[in-house]
Amino acid sequence: MTKKEKLQILLKEYSAQKSDVLREVVRSEIWETFGEMKATLITDMSGFTYITHHFGSVHYLSMIQIMEETAVHIINDHGGVVVKCEADNIFSLFDDPKDAIDAGIALNRSLVELNKTIEQQFHIAISCGIAYGEVLVLDDDIYGKSVIIASKLGEDIATSGEILVSKTCIEALNDADIFQKRAKTFLISKVETDCFYVEY
């Protein structure tokens, strides 16, 4: 039985319970079975609409392939695990939030150097969102509050070359001053969320 199949069974049990107390028992079992404390790094390629409009889908897909090959190597080298590549996004997990931030910095710097060697129409830029917290980890997917925050930061708020990090991620660092950063508060799904721009 896969992790996803096991989770589906437990979710059916959860929704079938007749009281909050019984639902809490199942909820606890789900988190005990699949929950892990992780830093989630989600990257998003910039310029999808413009590039696809001017150069077409095949051109953009070729850029995604180059980006994935570059990113997966760097993520692995920084102790991360790529969970999935979805469209032009990469979802990855790290035990140490510092490693996730280092990977985000290395990714952006690597792409800057790569762009110096290729035609301008193939230039790649990404934005990064990083959050830290308990995550439900399946074989090929992840769920949790920190996944949502990392996704919103990386895909919706950060712009080309930016790395946005959640407050929980900064708080989990052994030395919160190890990175140059500036604070910012955003509304994410109508919830005030404190985060930081990592300056590199």
SVG drawing of the C-alpha trace seen along z (x, -y; Angstrom):
<svg xmlns="http://www.w3.org/2000/svg" viewBox="-22 -45 51 47">
<polyline fill="none" stroke="black" stroke-width="0.4" points="0.0,0.0 1.4,-3.4 1.5,-6.4 -1.2,-8.1 -3.5,-5.1 -3.0,-4.9 -3.8,-8.6 -7.0,-8.2 -8.2,-5.5 -7.5,-7.6 -9.2,-10.7 -12.3,-8.6 -12.2,-7.5 -11.8,-11.1 -14.8,-12.4 -16.9,-9.4 -16.5,-10.2 -19.5,-11.7 -17.7,-13.9 -14.8,-16.3 -13.1,-14.1 -13.1,-11.1 -12.0,-13.2 -9.1,-14.4 -7.9,-10.8 -7.7,-10.2 -6.2,-13.6 -3.4,-12.8 -2.8,-9.4 -2.4,-11.1 0.2,-13.6 2.0,-10.9 2.1,-8.7 3.0,-11.2 4.1,-14.4 7.7,-15.7 9.2,-19.0 10.7,-20.3 11.7,-23.4 9.7,-23.6 11.3,-25.4 9.0,-26.1 10.4,-27.7 8.5,-29.3 9.8,-30.3 9.3,-33.9 7.8,-35.2 5.5,-32.3 2.8,-34.4 5.3,-36.7 7.6,-33.9 4.8,-31.6 3.1,-34.4 6.2,-35.4 8.0,-32.1 5.4,-29.4 4.8,-26.5 7.6,-24.3 10.2,-27.1 8.9,-27.5 8.9,-23.7 12.6,-23.5 13.4,-26.3 11.6,-24.3 13.7,-21.3 16.9,-23.3 15.7,-24.9 14.8,-21.5 18.2,-19.9 20.0,-22.8 17.7,-23.1 17.5,-19.4 21.3,-19.1 21.7,-22.2 18.8,-21.1 20.4,-17.7 23.8,-19.2 22.3,-21.3 20.8,-18.3 17.3,-18.7 14.9,-16.2 12.8,-17.1 9.3,-15.9 7.8,-16.9 8.2,-19.1 4.8,-20.5 4.6,-22.8 7.3,-25.4 7.4,-24.8 9.7,-22.7 8.6,-21.5 11.5,-20.3 12.1,-19.6 15.0,-20.2 15.7,-19.1 17.6,-22.4 16.0,-25.7 19.5,-27.2 20.1,-24.6 16.9,-25.6 17.9,-29.2 21.4,-28.4 19.9,-26.3 17.6,-29.2 20.6,-31.6 22.7,-29.1 19.9,-28.5 19.5,-32.1 23.2,-32.7 23.6,-29.6 20.9,-30.8 22.5,-34.2 25.8,-32.5 23.9,-30.2 22.2,-33.1 25.6,-34.6 26.3,-31.5 22.9,-31.2 20.8,-33.2 18.7,-35.9 15.4,-34.3 16.4,-31.3 17.3,-33.3 15.8,-31.7 14.8,-33.4 13.0,-32.1 11.4,-33.2 11.6,-31.2 9.3,-30.8 10.6,-29.0 8.6,-28.1 9.3,-25.8 6.8,-23.7 5.1,-20.3 4.4,-18.8 2.5,-15.7 5.0,-13.8 3.7,-11.3 5.7,-9.5 5.3,-12.2 3.4,-15.0 3.4,-17.2 0.6,-19.0 0.5,-21.4 0.3,-25.1 4.0,-25.7 3.6,-24.2 0.8,-26.7 2.9,-29.6 5.9,-28.6 3.8,-28.3 2.2,-31.7 5.5,-33.4 7.3,-31.8 4.6,-31.9 2.3,-34.8 4.5,-37.4 8.2,-37.0 9.3,-38.4 12.2,-37.3 15.3,-36.6 13.7,-37.1 13.7,-34.7 10.9,-35.2 11.2,-33.3 8.5,-32.8 9.0,-34.0 8.9,-30.4 11.8,-29.6 13.9,-32.4 13.0,-31.5 14.1,-27.9 17.6,-29.0 20.4,-28.6 21.5,-32.1 18.7,-34.3 21.3,-36.9 23.2,-34.6 21.4,-36.1 20.9,-39.7 17.1,-40.2 14.3,-42.7 10.9,-42.1 7.6,-42.4 4.0,-41.5 1.6,-40.2 -2.0,-39.1 -2.0,-35.5 -5.5,-34.1 -6.8,-37.0 -4.3,-36.0 -1.5,-38.4 1.8,-36.7 5.2,-37.9 8.1,-37.0 11.5,-38.2 13.3,-39.0 16.7,-37.3 19.3,-39.7 22.2,-38.0"/>
</svg>
